[in-house]
Amino acid sequence: MKKQIITLAIAGAMSLALPSGLMAQDSALTSDMIEHAKMIGEKALNSTLTEEIITSLTTEVGHRLAGSANDVKGREWAINKMTAMGYDKVWTEPVTIPLWHRGTASARITAPFAHNMAITALGNSVRTPEGGLTAEIVQFDEYKDLVAAPEGSLDGKIAYVSFRMEDSGVAGAKGYGYAGQARRNGSVAAAKAGASAIIIRSIGTDDNRTPHTGSMNYADGVTQIPAAAISNPDADLLDNVLKHGKPVTIELNLTSHSHDPVVTYNVIGEITGSDEPDKAVLIGAHLDSWDLAMGALDDGTGVAIVMSAGKHIIDGGVKPKRSIHVILFAAEEEGLYGAHEYVRAHKEDHNDFGQTILGAEWDSGTGRIINLEPGVGPTSLTVMREIGAVLAPYGVATLMTNGAKGQSDMSALGNAGMPAVNLGMEKTNYFDYHHTPNDTLDKVDIPAITFNSSIYAMFAFMAASVDVDYMK
Amino acid sequence: MKKQIITLAIAGAMSLALPSGLMAQDSALTSDMIEHAKMIGEKALNSTLTEEIITSLTTEVGHRLAGSANDVKGREWAINKMTAMGYDKVWTEPVTIPLWHRGTASARITAPFAHNMAITALGNSVRTPEGGLTAEIVQFDEYKDLVAAPEGSLDGKIAYVSFRMEDSGVAGAKGYGYAGQARRNGSVAAAKAGASAIIIRSIGTDDNRTPHTGSMNYADGVTQIPAAAISNPDADLLDNVLKHGKPVTIELNLTSHSHDPVVTYNVIGEITGSDEPDKAVLIGAHLDSWDLAMGALDDGTGVAIVMSAGKHIIDGGVKPKRSIHVILFAAEEEGLYGAHEYVRAHKEDHNDFGQTILGAEWDSGTGRIINLEPGVGPTSLTVMREIGAVLAPYGVATLMTNGAKGQSDMSALGNAGMPAVNLGMEKTNYFDYHHTPNDTLDKVDIPAITFNSSIYAMFAFMAASVDVDYMK
């Protein structure tokens, strides 16, 4: 334990000392830029704006299911808000998306013991036949076992994956990425084995009767079967019922369904750069949310953080050399539709994708930022570490790796070639609430997102002020 | 801080030393009784029976709403279980209760911003008119403000009490008792002022979208209006919407309703005493539960604790002098119907109420027992403290007060004259889950209820073995 503390202390000292030494010799950041960034940061820390924005969004709009009436409301809210805040330009860019409607969901264990279960449809799921579907369930410990089920082995059955996500992180053997396979691809695997439907244990770390929704995929040539998630306590119950060794039947009724595609929009607010206005640093979040709650953590916090960060830069009164685009992506939840469309439009239609010089997203809920991972060219890495050095006294450590591709939406841009930065956060209980009816304002740590807004403001101002090519 | 620790240490030493001194002189407990009680207790601590019982009840039966089909299932389960466990006698005693059906509940803020809310009917509530009820709400900070509303001031309005329960205990200015007034009596106060319905903030300490139900009362001569509770996050949202200062309208739809009275039953299992079998020490819990979950904490834990405690005494192989009755009361939630009927039947019909010599209930969820408060006659108090001294090494302190009237159901018996003991528990998050869809098996602390079963077994064996009149 003691050793760990000492190691951390040394690392902390180094991260402070090293870039500061570099800066003395050949800094790209000027002391004016740094002083101004710190001033913006201090003001941001003492501002209530981030709180006001997320309170306004969750209270006046609520959820923003992509393509829904509330999505329209959210967009109008964002346009009005950014316009009123004094962004130099605010515009939208169209994104065509499939329109999905959640409908109602119910599930009941009918034998050997009767129980109602808390269940929700997975995003994109088709409905059950009229009147519902009653079938025996076949339990699988995890997704890979379901994949191994022979063709025909689930004919007329409902597949059930009972795997529990236990890590609060994205990676790891029991983290979101691994556990989430059952949600994303379970329906295809189950349908290949002949199942009529699939039920999964919620991909979440809580013990509430609040099932976790989330997107799922169908595959060409594979029957589309209904897919839904039960809450963790309901999965515990189902597991206990299964232990009796008798056939377990479930009555499942989903009315979820898809409509014809509709057009929604990315919303962009610009702080126009003084020297090279066509080049832009992007700070982003996604405006859409699932519809079970109010999308406070996912991704109201990101919306509030980047919108307020921009406003703090505006209020600072000094234009950065390049533009800053606060981008609120559309339809992230259904599969990064807004981000993919951004890449397509700007890369193929306008051939101006290279003008998007750097991007950073916030789609991580409510934790404080504790580190910065660059994903830039080898030469500009020095600049990024200079920026990191300014943020270090605020507890943001610059990672030695240089592999960031951007979070969530921004990863689509990162994978298409945009340099990116990931601002990483402390551990939180994000996956207790993620995609559930519990994603409400009270779960937001206001001091933490206020802090994060300050970091984003300082980061974006410096990144857009310095004269560097982040590709190089 | 240090002072507190020292004080506690002295108190602990005294509670151990004092009764032990008494025992040396004129103990009513024999060393055989004590040794046997300790043996039972040790076995109970190492037993999985309490866990098995609560797992069986919640998995095989689920909720036990009084008068429902599941209530019948629960009763059959209890009779079969206690019979199989080797109780000397198992019988039921009829209780006539009003039959209430929860139906469906929905509530939507329709203006100035549209939001769906998580809501549930309060137990006993009447339904809204066919098609629901849309009205402006009038907010009250707490119950006493609603009581002060002038007659006619709420005509055509829905009353809303936003008071938040913040203490995790029953007493205190923000505890269950005080906050619960709005639930129990709010409908009468609202109707007197002319309201068409009442909505309250859930009486609970959590931040989940899981509203808390619970019993409510109507009064003769006062219009019966629908009553429901919204979850804490929904109440937070509603409070935020109200801050905009515009009229807030809600569409409320409840289909809850009452049927003709039905008969349910208290279930009693007897360990027949060797010397005075007609006299009985009661250890009790309530078998019924609300219907939103599986009644694991409320009061599955009590059922499991007292049923297993009895079984441990049976397995110990020594009969106590007086009988022990493990009593599972019916319809506690709706208003102690089973307990009141017990008093009526045994006091008025059979005139044998005095044979019920002492009672202790467990209706406190999942916390470990940390103290014992007697409620007995002045002479027998010495005996109760001797029993307490045996439990002291297990961390159960005997309180110096002698005012216990019995918890929950047992309070009806205590108020009718039965000597009682309260076994008090450590603080838990009981009121996060109480009366909600979250009252599920995963919330139960199995080691804690196993421990409690051990304490109940030791307590009941000793209390029924010693030759004393607890009235005196």
Interface residues (C-beta under 8 A of the other chain):
Chain A: T55 T58 T59 E60 V61 G62 F113 A114 H115 A118 D207 N208 R209 T210 N232 P233 D236 L237 N240 V241 H244 A293 M294 T436 P437 N438 T440 L441 D442 K443
Chain B: T55 T58 T59 E60 V61 G62 F113 A114 H115 A118 D207 N208 R209 T210 N232 P233 D236 L237 N240 V241 H244 A293 M294 T436 P437 N438 T440 L441 D442 K443
